[in-house]
C-alpha cells in the first residue's frame, strides 16, 4: 500500500486552516504534516520538513506568500506548492504556474474539487485548473498587469486596510508600500484610493 502523502497547510485564517486540515484528515491517502499561520513559520520549518505538498495562501503575515513561494522554489525545488488564494486572478495565477507552482486554486472551490486537486498535486500529477490565457487579440486589463506583490497590496486596499496596516500585514516598510501603491495607481489610471476602489467595482473585482 502506498504511504499517505504528507500535506503542510499555510493559511493565516484559523477557520480556513483548520477546515482544510479536517478535509485532508478525512482522506485515507493524505495526512496533515503541519500547520502555519504566517510565512515565517513555513520558512522556519522548511529545512527539516518531510512534506509531499505545501498548500500555501498568498496573503500571509510576516513573510508574504509570494516570498515564501520564491524561497521554497530556491531551497526545495522538488517540493510541490499548491497556491490557495481568495484572488481568482488569471494573470497572477499564470505567473505562479510559470514559475513552478503545482497549481493555483481559488478558495471558493467545492470541497470535493479542492481535495481532488490536493491529492493530484501531492502525488505529482498535474492539477487541471490552470487559468486559460487570454485570446491573443485581447489586450490585458490594467489589473492583469500588476505584479504578484502589487496585486496583494491592491487586494488589501480593497479590504479597506490603510498603508500602515498593509505594511504590517505584509511585513514591508512604509516606503515600500508607498512605492507599490504609486505603481498600482499608475497602472490602473487612478489618482487615489477611491479611484482604485472604483476601478475594482467597474472591473467586477469588488
C-alpha positions, 0 to 999 in steps of 0.5 A: 500500500502506498504511504499517505502523502504528507500535506503542510497547510499555510493559511493565516485564517484559523477557520480556513486552516483548520477546515482544510486540515479536517478535509485532508484528515478525512482522506485515507491517502493524505495526512496533515504534516503541519500547520502555519499561520504566517510565512515565517513559520513555513520558512522556519520549518522548511529545512527539516520538513518531510512534506509531499505538498505545501498548500500555501495562501498568498496573503500571509503575515510576516513573510508574504506568500509570494516570498515564501513561494520564491524561497521554497522554489530556491531551497526545495525545488522538488517540493510541490506548492499548491497556491490557495488564494481568495484572488481568482486572478488569471494573470497572477495565477499564470505567473505562479504556474510559470514559475513552478507552482503545482497549481493555483486554486481559488478558495471558493472551490467545492470541497470535493474539487479542492481535495481532488486537486490536493491529492493530484498535486501531492502525488505529482500529477498535474492539477487541471485548473490552470487559468486559460490565457487570454485570446491573443487579440485581447489586450490585458486589463490594467489589473492583469498587469500588476505584479504578484506583490502589487496585486496583494497590496491592491487586494488589501486596499480593497479590504479597506486596510490603510498603508500602515496596516498593509505594511504590517500585514505584509511585513514591508516598510512604509516606503515600500508600500508607498512605492507599490501603491504609486505603481498600482495607481499608475497602472490602473489610471487612478489618482487615489484610493477611491479611484482604485476602489472604483476601478475594482467595482467597474472591473467586477473585482469588488 
